[in-house]
Amino acid sequence: MNRALTWINLVGVLVLAGLCVFQWRANRGLNLQVNDLEATRFAQAAQIDEQTKKLGGLTADLERFREQLGSTSLSLKDTKEKLRASEHLAAQLASERDQLKDAIACWTAAVASRDRRLTEANTRISDLGAQLHDAVTKYNALVATHNTLVQQINDARKQVDGDGDHHNTP
């Protein structure tokens, strides 16, 4: 019995050793899986932190974009108002330009008419000047003839008076 107990004890120790090896292998596999999962958890935690930072940056970018969009919208509204005002001013200026063109056309016609009348008046003045010159020339000729006749009459009277004095003198 002692021998049987030894053999049973040996078989028990061998079974126990096999069970320990089996348990050790199972624990080792689980430990390796735990280590891999822990490494994966660290990698994913780092990735989550990185994505959180990116998300924070994207959120800040989104907020800046919203501010810029709001600013751009206000600027667009102001620009549209300025454009409308500029278009209105351009229309007014175009209307004034057309009125000025019409006024210039009227003034040009009036100046042309005035120039024609001035040309006609200058022609009449020249004609009148020529007629006046002819009249003055004729008048001067008449006066010269008159003066010559008066002189001849005076000379004749002097001769008549002078001859008469000779006849009247003893």
C-alpha positions as CSV (number, residue, x, y, z in Angstrom):
1,M,0.0,0.0,0.0
2,N,2.8,2.2,0.6
3,R,3.9,1.6,-2.9
4,A,0.5,2.2,-4.2
5,L,0.3,5.4,-2.3
6,T,3.7,6.4,-3.7
7,W,2.5,5.7,-7.2
8,I,-0.8,7.5,-6.6
9,N,1.2,10.3,-5.0
10,L,3.5,10.4,-8.0
11,V,0.6,10.4,-10.4
12,G,-1.1,13.2,-8.2
13,V,2.1,15.2,-8.3
14,L,2.4,14.7,-12.1
15,V,-1.2,15.7,-12.6
16,L,-0.7,18.6,-10.3
17,A,2.4,19.6,-12.2
18,G,0.5,19.3,-15.5
19,L,-2.3,21.3,-14.1
20,C,0.2,24.0,-12.9
21,V,1.8,24.0,-16.4
22,F,-1.6,24.2,-18.0
23,Q,-2.7,26.9,-15.6
24,W,0.6,28.8,-16.0
25,R,0.1,28.7,-19.8
26,A,-3.4,29.9,-19.6
27,N,-2.4,32.7,-17.2
28,R,0.5,33.6,-19.4
29,G,-1.8,33.8,-22.5
30,L,-4.3,35.9,-20.5
31,N,-1.4,38.1,-19.2
32,L,-0.2,38.6,-22.8
33,Q,-3.7,39.5,-23.9
34,V,-4.0,41.9,-20.9
35,N,-0.7,43.5,-21.9
36,D,-1.9,43.8,-25.6
37,L,-5.2,45.2,-24.5
38,E,-3.4,47.7,-22.2
39,A,-1.2,48.8,-25.0
40,T,-4.2,49.1,-27.3
41,R,-6.0,51.1,-24.5
42,F,-3.0,53.5,-24.2
43,A,-2.9,53.9,-28.0
44,Q,-6.6,54.6,-28.2
45,A,-6.4,56.9,-25.2
46,A,-3.6,58.8,-27.0
47,Q,-5.7,58.8,-30.2
48,I,-8.7,60.1,-28.2
49,D,-6.6,62.9,-26.7
50,E,-5.3,63.8,-30.2
51,Q,-8.8,63.7,-31.6
52,T,-10.1,65.8,-28.7
53,K,-7.4,68.4,-29.4
54,K,-8.3,68.3,-33.1
55,L,-11.9,68.7,-32.2
56,G,-11.1,71.7,-29.9
57,G,-9.1,73.2,-32.8
58,L,-11.9,72.5,-35.3
59,T,-14.4,74.0,-32.8
60,A,-12.3,77.1,-32.5
61,D,-12.0,77.2,-36.3
62,L,-15.8,76.8,-36.6
63,E,-16.3,79.6,-34.2
64,R,-13.9,81.9,-36.1
65,F,-15.6,80.9,-39.4
66,R,-19.0,81.8,-37.9
67,E,-17.6,85.2,-36.8
68,Q,-16.1,85.8,-40.2
69,L,-19.3,84.7,-41.9
70,G,-21.3,87.1,-39.7
71,S,-18.7,89.9,-40.5
72,T,-18.8,89.0,-44.1
73,S,-22.6,89.1,-44.1
74,L,-22.6,92.5,-42.5
75,S,-19.9,93.7,-45.0
76,L,-22.0,92.3,-47.9
77,K,-25.1,94.1,-46.6
78,D,-23.1,97.4,-46.3
79,T,-21.6,96.8,-49.8
80,K,-25.1,96.1,-51.3
81,E,-26.3,99.4,-49.7
82,K,-23.3,101.3,-51.0
83,L,-23.8,99.7,-54.4
84,R,-27.5,100.7,-54.5
85,A,-26.5,104.2,-53.5
86,S,-23.8,104.3,-56.1
87,E,-26.2,103.0,-58.8
88,H,-28.7,105.7,-57.7
89,L,-26.0,108.3,-57.9
90,A,-24.8,107.0,-61.3
91,A,-28.4,107.2,-62.6
92,Q,-28.7,110.8,-61.3
93,L,-25.4,111.7,-62.8
94,A,-26.4,110.1,-66.1
95,S,-29.7,112.1,-66.0
96,E,-27.8,115.3,-65.3
97,R,-25.3,114.5,-68.0
98,D,-28.1,114.0,-70.5
99,Q,-29.6,117.3,-69.4
100,L,-26.2,119.0,-69.7
101,K,-25.8,117.5,-73.2
102,D,-29.2,118.9,-74.1
103,A,-28.3,122.3,-72.7
104,I,-25.0,122.2,-74.5
105,A,-26.8,121.4,-77.8
106,C,-29.2,124.4,-77.1
107,W,-26.2,126.6,-76.3
108,T,-24.4,125.4,-79.4
109,A,-27.4,126.2,-81.5
110,A,-27.8,129.6,-79.9
111,V,-24.1,130.4,-80.3
112,A,-24.3,129.3,-84.0
113,S,-27.4,131.5,-84.5
114,R,-25.7,134.4,-82.7
115,D,-22.6,133.9,-84.9
116,R,-24.7,134.0,-88.0
117,R,-26.5,137.1,-86.8
118,L,-23.1,138.7,-86.0
119,T,-21.8,137.8,-89.4
120,E,-24.9,139.3,-91.0
121,A,-24.6,142.4,-88.8
122,N,-20.9,142.7,-89.7
123,T,-21.7,142.4,-93.3
124,R,-24.4,145.1,-93.0
125,I,-22.0,147.2,-91.0
126,S,-19.4,146.8,-93.7
127,D,-22.0,147.7,-96.3
128,L,-23.1,150.7,-94.3
129,G,-19.5,151.7,-93.8
130,A,-18.9,151.5,-97.5
131,Q,-22.1,153.5,-98.2
132,L,-21.1,156.0,-95.6
133,H,-17.6,156.3,-97.1
134,D,-19.2,156.8,-100.5
135,A,-21.6,159.4,-99.1
136,V,-18.7,161.1,-97.2
137,T,-16.6,161.1,-100.4
138,K,-19.5,162.5,-102.4
139,Y,-20.2,165.0,-99.7
140,N,-16.6,166.1,-99.6
141,A,-16.6,166.4,-103.4
142,L,-19.8,168.4,-103.1
143,V,-18.2,170.6,-100.5
144,A,-15.1,171.0,-102.6
145,T,-17.2,172.0,-105.5
146,H,-19.3,174.3,-103.4
147,N,-16.2,175.9,-102.0
148,T,-14.8,176.3,-105.5
149,L,-18.0,177.9,-106.6
150,V,-18.2,180.2,-103.6
151,Q,-14.6,181.1,-104.3
152,Q,-15.4,181.8,-107.9
153,I,-18.4,183.9,-106.9
154,N,-16.4,185.8,-104.4
155,D,-13.7,186.4,-107.0
156,A,-16.3,187.5,-109.4
157,R,-17.9,189.8,-106.9
158,K,-14.5,191.3,-106.2
159,Q,-13.9,191.8,-109.8
160,V,-17.4,193.3,-110.2
161,D,-16.9,195.4,-107.1
162,G,-13.4,196.3,-108.2
163,D,-14.4,197.1,-111.7
164,G,-17.4,199.0,-110.5
165,D,-15.1,201.0,-108.3
166,H,-13.1,201.9,-111.3
167,H,-16.2,203.0,-113.1
168,N,-17.6,204.7,-110.1
169,T,-14.4,206.5,-109.2
170,P,-13.8,209.9,-110.9
